[in-house]
Amino acid sequence: MNRVRTFAFRLLVASIVLGSCFAATTLAQTSSPSPAPSATPAAPPTNPFAPQPAPPLPAGMAGSDVNDPRAKLSPGMYDAGEAARGLKHLMLLKKPDAFELGSNDPNDPKVNKTLTTVIGVADPSKMPGATKLVLAGLGFANSDIAFQGNRLFLGNFYGVNIYDISNPLKTNLVTSMICPGGQGDVSVYKNLMFMSVEMPNGRLDCGVQGFPPNPPPPAGQQNQNQLPAAQKDRFRGVRIFDIADIRNPKQVAAVQTCRGSLAAARTRIRWSSIRMTRTTSTSTYPALPSSVKAKSWPDARVKRRTRIRIRRCFAST
């Protein structure tokens, strides 16, 4: 009897264990129900810088041509690829050495000196190397071109170069004049050459030493663009040169403007009689020295009825 009870008890325990294992296996193999899909799935975040499709071309335009020879031009400084129609490349003239940065090393002392004296950077050491080279090169960049007869006047941020183009195949440099001040856009009228000046390194005497840049802000303060400090020798505006002797231009006047050459570029110039009107307060820009005042004009070969009058000075660039 005891054997029967023992056997029955063991059978019951075995049944319970097997049943538990089967239930656990079934539960593990049964996947839980997935949540119902949302009716409106969330849109992916938009990229504000993603390219947008091009607008349709106007009627009559076919768009770019991948077979255009300009699409496959090789890069280069003096040997870049060329493609032209109706034009012929006759010759290439490099800038004079004085108008070149002359270094590809961002740590070159000449690069740092150019940044401080020409561009006005207080501490070039904090700038990335590539940025230093780009900004330093800007101090010697060519700007606008003017023509008079067989002469070409090439403005530069560092001065002006005058070429004889009477024979285009033998174009040669006649005069190279260093006169920093930025932009250097030139215009020519009879025996006068006008040059715009916009950068804070411009000096009345065309000196290359510039001015000390503004000191960096104290630690913890934001670096904000500040107007350069007033200096009796600082100049921004329009220079006027007598070029009767093309090999020896002489500065005969310097007209201060509100904001340098960009204001000068918007200045209206008229010719009628000798008169020059200044438009900038002397509290910001002190009076010009007598050597470059308008009273020097009679020495220039200007007709009696010639007048340059600054009619408006713009306060913003």
C-alpha positions in Angstrom: 0.0 0.0 0.0 2.8 2.3 0.9 4.5 1.6 -2.5 1.3 2.6 -4.3 1.1 5.9 -2.5 4.8 6.6 -3.1 4.4 5.8 -6.8 1.3 8.0 -7.1 3.1 10.9 -5.3 6.1 10.7 -7.6 3.8 10.6 -10.6 2.0 13.7 -9.4 5.3 15.6 -8.9 6.5 14.6 -12.4 3.2 15.7 -14.0 3.5 19.1 -12.3 7.1 19.6 -13.4 6.4 18.5 -17.0 3.4 20.8 -17.2 5.3 23.8 -15.9 8.1 23.2 -18.5 5.5 22.9 -21.3 3.8 26.1 -20.2 7.0 28.0 -20.1 8.1 26.9 -23.5 4.7 27.8 -25.0 4.9 31.3 -23.4 8.4 31.9 -24.7 7.4 31.0 -28.2 4.3 33.1 -28.3 5.1 36.6 -29.6 3.6 39.5 -27.8 1.1 41.5 -29.8 2.7 44.6 -31.5 1.2 48.0 -30.9 -1.2 49.2 -33.6 0.6 51.4 -36.2 0.0 55.1 -35.9 -2.3 56.6 -38.4 0.2 59.5 -39.1 3.9 58.5 -38.8 6.2 61.3 -37.5 7.9 63.2 -40.3 11.8 63.0 -40.3 13.5 66.3 -39.3 14.0 68.7 -42.2 17.5 69.9 -43.2 17.4 73.7 -43.8 20.6 73.4 -45.8 19.4 70.6 -48.1 19.6 71.5 -51.8 16.4 72.7 -53.4 15.2 71.8 -56.9 16.2 74.4 -59.4 13.4 76.7 -60.6 12.2 76.2 -64.2 14.2 78.0 -66.8 12.7 81.0 -68.7 11.3 80.3 -72.1 14.0 79.9 -74.7 16.8 78.7 -72.4 18.1 75.2 -72.6 20.2 75.0 -69.5 23.8 74.0 -69.0 25.7 71.8 -71.4 27.9 69.1 -69.9 29.9 69.2 -73.1 30.8 72.9 -72.7 34.6 73.2 -72.7 34.4 75.5 -69.7 33.1 72.7 -67.5 36.4 70.8 -67.8 39.0 73.6 -67.3 42.0 72.7 -65.3 42.9 74.8 -62.2 46.0 76.8 -61.8 47.5 80.2 -60.7 49.3 81.1 -63.9 48.6 78.1 -66.1 44.9 77.6 -65.6 42.9 76.1 -68.4 41.3 78.5 -70.9 38.2 78.5 -73.1 37.2 81.6 -75.0 35.1 82.7 -78.0 35.8 85.9 -79.8 38.9 86.6 -77.6 42.5 85.7 -77.8 44.9 85.5 -74.9 48.0 87.4 -75.9 50.1 87.5 -72.8 50.2 87.2 -69.0 51.7 89.8 -66.7 52.4 88.9 -63.1 52.1 91.5 -60.4 55.3 93.3 -59.4 57.1 91.6 -56.5 56.2 94.4 -54.1 52.5 93.6 -54.7 52.8 89.9 -53.9 52.5 88.3 -50.4 55.5 86.1 -51.4 54.8 83.2 -49.0 52.5 80.2 -48.6 53.6 79.6 -45.0 51.0 80.9 -42.6 53.7 81.2 -39.9 55.9 83.4 -42.1 56.7 86.7 -40.3 55.7 88.6 -43.4 52.2 87.0 -43.3 51.7 88.1 -39.7 53.1 91.6 -40.4 50.8 92.0 -43.3 47.8 91.0 -41.2 48.6 93.5 -38.5 49.8 96.5 -40.5 47.7 96.1 -43.7 44.6 94.2 -42.6 44.5 95.4 -39.0 44.3 92.1 -37.2 45.4 92.5 -33.6 46.5 88.9 -32.9 47.0 86.7 -36.0 48.2 83.8 -33.9 44.6 82.9 -33.1 43.6 82.5 -36.7 43.6 79.3 -38.7 46.5 79.0 -41.1 44.4 79.0 -44.3 42.4 82.0 -43.1 45.6 83.9 -42.4 46.9 83.3 -46.0 43.6 84.4 -47.6 43.3 87.6 -45.6 47.0 88.5 -46.0 46.7 87.9 -49.7 43.7 90.3 -49.8 46.1 93.1 -48.8 47.7 92.8 -52.2 44.6 92.1 -54.3 44.0 93.8 -57.7 40.8 95.8 -57.9 39.5 98.0 -60.8 41.0 99.0 -64.1 41.0 102.3 -65.8 42.1 103.3 -69.4 43.4 106.5 -70.9 44.8 106.4 -74.4 47.5 103.7 -74.6 47.7 103.4 -70.8 46.1 100.9 -68.5 45.8 101.8 -64.7 45.4 98.7 -62.6 44.3 99.5 -59.0 45.4 97.4 -56.1 44.8 97.3 -52.4 48.5 98.2 -52.0 48.7 100.9 -54.6 48.5 101.2 -58.4 50.4 99.9 -61.5 50.4 101.7 -64.8 51.1 99.9 -68.1 51.8 100.9 -71.6 49.5 98.9 -73.9 50.3 100.7 -77.2 51.5 97.3 -78.4 49.4 94.6 -76.6 51.9 91.9 -77.5 54.6 93.9 -75.7 52.7 95.4 -72.8 55.1 96.7 -70.2 55.0 98.2 -66.8 55.6 102.0 -66.8 55.0 103.0 -63.2 54.5 101.0 -60.0 53.4 103.1 -57.0 53.0 101.7 -53.5 50.2 103.5 -51.6 48.3 101.1 -49.2 44.8 101.8 -48.1 42.6 99.1 -49.5 40.3 98.8 -52.5 42.4 101.1 -54.7 39.7 101.6 -57.4 41.1 104.0 -59.9 39.5 106.6 -62.3 41.3 108.9 -64.7 40.4 112.3 -66.0 42.9 114.2 -68.1 46.0 114.6 -65.9 44.3 113.5 -62.7 44.0 110.0 -61.3 41.6 109.2 -58.5 42.1 106.4 -56.1 39.6 105.1 -53.5 40.8 104.2 -49.9 38.7 102.3 -47.4 40.9 100.3 -45.0 42.1 101.6 -41.6 45.8 101.3 -42.7 45.5 104.1 -45.2 47.8 107.1 -44.5 47.9 110.6 -45.9 51.5 110.0 -46.9 50.9 106.6 -48.6 53.2 105.1 -45.9 53.3 101.3 -45.6 53.6 101.2 -41.8 49.9 101.4 -41.2 48.6 101.9 -37.6 48.5 99.7 -34.5 45.4 97.6 -34.5 42.8 98.0 -31.8 43.7 95.9 -28.7 41.8 92.7 -28.2 38.9 92.8 -25.7 39.4 91.8 -22.1 39.0 88.2 -21.2 35.3 87.2 -21.0 34.1 90.1 -23.3 32.8 89.6 -26.8 35.0 90.7 -29.6 33.1 93.4 -31.5 34.1 95.3 -34.6 35.3 98.7 -33.4 36.0 101.7 -35.4 39.8 102.5 -35.7 41.1 105.1 -33.3 41.4 108.6 -34.7 44.9 109.4 -36.0 46.1 112.7 -37.5 47.8 110.8 -40.3 45.0 108.2 -41.0 43.1 108.6 -44.2 40.1 107.0 -45.8 38.4 108.5 -48.8 39.6 109.6 -52.3 43.2 110.3 -53.2 43.9 112.6 -56.2 47.1 112.4 -58.1 48.6 114.6 -60.8 49.9 112.2 -63.5 51.2 114.8 -65.9 54.5 113.0 -65.4 53.3 109.4 -65.7 56.4 108.0 -64.2 56.2 110.2 -61.1 52.6 110.6 -59.9 52.2 113.3 -57.2 49.4 113.3 -54.7 47.8 116.8 -54.8 44.7 116.3 -52.7 43.0 113.8 -50.4 39.3 114.0 -49.7 38.0 112.4 -46.5 34.6 110.6 -46.8 32.3 109.2 -44.1 33.2 105.5 -44.6 36.1 105.3 -47.0 36.0 104.1 -50.6 32.5 102.6 -50.6 31.1 106.0 -49.8 33.5 107.4 -52.4 32.2 105.0 -55.0 28.7 106.4 -54.4 29.9 110.0 -54.5 28.6 112.1 -57.4 31.4 113.9 -59.2 30.8 116.9 -61.4 33.1 119.1 -63.5 32.6 122.9 -63.8 35.0 125.0 -61.7 37.7 124.5 -59.1 35.9 123.7 -55.9 36.2 120.9 -53.4 33.6 120.4 -50.6 34.6 118.2 -47.6 31.9 116.3 -45.9 33.4 114.7 -42.8 33.7 116.3 -39.4 37.1 117.1 -38.2 36.4 115.6 -34.8 36.6 112.1 -36.5 39.2 112.9 -39.2 41.5 115.9 -38.4 42.3 118.6 -40.9 44.6 117.5 -43.8 48.1 118.8 -43.8 48.8 121.7 -46.1 50.9 119.5 -48.4 47.7 117.6 -49.6 45.0 120.3 -49.1 42.9 121.4 -52.0 45.0 124.6 -52.3 47.6 122.5 -54.0 45.3 122.2 -57.0 46.5 125.2 -58.9 49.9 123.4 -59.3 48.1 120.6 -61.2 47.3 121.1 -64.8 43.5 121.4 -64.4 41.4 123.6 -66.6 39.9 126.6 -64.8 36.4 125.4 -65.2 37.1 122.0 -63.6 35.4 121.3 -60.3 35.1 118.2 -58.2 32.3 118.5 -55.7 31.4 115.8 -53.2 27.6 116.0 -53.2 26.7 113.4 -50.7 28.3 111.3 -48.0 26.7 108.0 -47.2 26.9 106.9 -43.5 26.6 103.2 -44.3 28.6 100.9 -46.6 
